[in-house]
Amino acid sequence: MGVSLTELIRAAQKEGRFVAGDPHHLLYIFVGAVTHLFMLGAEVKKVSGRSPTSTAYVEEHVKLCLGLFFCEPGELQVRPSTAD
């Protein structure tokens, strides 16, 4: 059996390369961030005037999503806020 995605997240966290938090929760947040924009493609195009399926938009989206979750060792890792 292969390594689970949550195990990969946990390993990346130990190396300081993935944001802090529960790996299971982060996995679902990541999947949502990556896919939801395309599920709302028509709305995104109407609001932004850009096609979310264009190569430039997809490349930008990938960079933004990776930047939200992955970090270089030593960078400040975002922790969930406890303040409301």
C-alpha positions in Angstrom: 0.0 0.0 0.0 1.3 3.5 -0.8 1.8 6.5 1.4 -1.3 8.5 2.1 -1.5 12.2 1.3 -1.9 13.1 4.9 1.4 11.2 5.6 3.1 13.3 2.9 1.7 16.5 4.4 2.9 15.4 7.9 6.4 14.7 6.5 6.5 18.0 4.7 5.4 19.8 7.9 8.3 18.1 9.8 10.7 19.5 7.2 9.1 22.9 7.6 7.8 22.9 4.0 4.1 22.8 4.6 1.8 25.1 6.7 1.1 24.0 10.3 -2.2 22.4 11.1 -4.1 19.1 11.1 -3.0 17.2 8.0 -6.5 15.8 7.4 -8.1 19.3 7.6 -5.4 20.8 5.5 -5.9 18.2 2.8 -9.5 19.1 2.4 -8.8 22.8 2.4 -6.1 22.3 -0.3 -8.4 20.2 -2.5 -11.1 22.8 -2.1 -8.8 25.7 -2.9 -7.5 23.9 -6.0 -10.8 22.7 -7.5 -13.6 25.1 -6.4 -12.6 27.9 -8.8 -13.1 25.6 -11.7 -16.5 24.4 -10.4 -17.6 28.0 -10.5 -15.9 28.7 -13.9 -18.8 30.6 -15.4 -19.1 32.9 -12.4 -15.4 33.5 -12.2 -15.3 34.5 -15.9 -18.3 36.8 -15.4 -16.9 38.5 -12.3 -13.2 38.7 -13.3 -13.5 38.8 -17.1 -10.9 36.1 -17.4 -11.3 32.5 -18.4 -10.3 30.2 -15.5 -9.4 27.6 -18.1 -6.9 29.7 -20.0 -3.2 28.6 -19.6 -2.2 31.9 -18.0 -5.0 31.7 -15.4 -4.4 28.1 -14.6 -0.6 28.7 -14.1 -1.4 31.7 -11.8 -3.9 29.6 -9.9 -1.4 26.8 -9.3 1.2 29.3 -8.1 -1.3 30.9 -5.7 -2.5 27.6 -4.3 1.0 26.3 -3.8 2.0 29.5 -2.1 -0.8 29.2 0.4 0.3 25.8 1.6 4.0 25.2 0.8 6.8 27.2 2.3 10.6 27.2 2.4 12.3 25.9 5.5 12.6 28.7 8.0 9.7 30.8 6.6 6.9 31.7 9.1 4.3 29.0 9.0 0.8 30.2 9.2 -1.1 28.9 12.2 -4.9 29.1 12.6 -6.0 32.2 14.5 -7.6 31.8 17.8 -9.0 35.4 17.8 -12.4 36.1 16.5 
